[in-house]
């Protein structure tokens, strides 16, 4: 999609967000089912979610099925196809949250194709919120998830080999959407998808799944599986999910902070902006070295997003539209 069109859509989204701020509480009508997700891969993921939403399925089912599309995709490195840690092993983080504050997550999980589904089982079948590492894998296997072979995808193998030459950990801004990704003929560096949905019953849910920052230290966990950082849902207010440098998203309790701004009356996009602004202040000169972006949806289905750096895209699907938008950013 050409940039001008993207920006036009971005403007419309921002305008809609602004208008929603003046709606009186509890008298505004929900816009009906809608789904929003991060980066270009969100377009395909939203289709998966829409199969559920368009048949009056729940937002919880939609956000699980939606990101499973990306986890399973050969064309994207979210999930087992993703970049490994510095030891050459892919470790996965994911979480899910519904409209009743139920939530579950897995972190440092190996050899399981659909961590988001394991996160959901943790939420539904255990007394806990998180399972990590070997324990998470043991639980997944006991729930019938097959153990996949521990092999790197071809693009990840190439990237890892290249990385080993210098063995220097330096996450690049917007590497999720580089022209190097598969389909563009080269190696990829994508690792995360986050999704929020509102269903026909007016309920919100969210999910987030990642292989985490490529070439991270072994055992490193980012924001993506952490409720309140990578994802937060409060059905009475709205939902938010994050992508980008996990350490910095955690520092500002990203997703929960955005939801708190929405509770205080901010529309989704301005709420995201407030937390990006806070992060930019905290990081000072170093803010230019990282990317952090939020997507948000209020309880009526109004969506918005905001990023630290330009280049962050997000996908939205509803009955009326299916678009890939370019978020406004702190730095131009
Ligand atoms: C992490 N937040 O592991 C993830 C990475 C990410 O786009 O979102 N990249 O820190």
Boltz pocket constraint, residues with backbone or C-beta under 6 A from the ligand:
constraints:
  - pocket:
      binder: B
      contacts: [[A, 176], [A, 191], [A, 192], [A, 210], [A, 211], [A, 212], [A, 213], [A, 221], [A, 222], [A, 223], [A, 224], [A, 242], [A, 243], [A, 244], [A, 245], [A, 246], [A, 247]]
      max_distance: 6.0
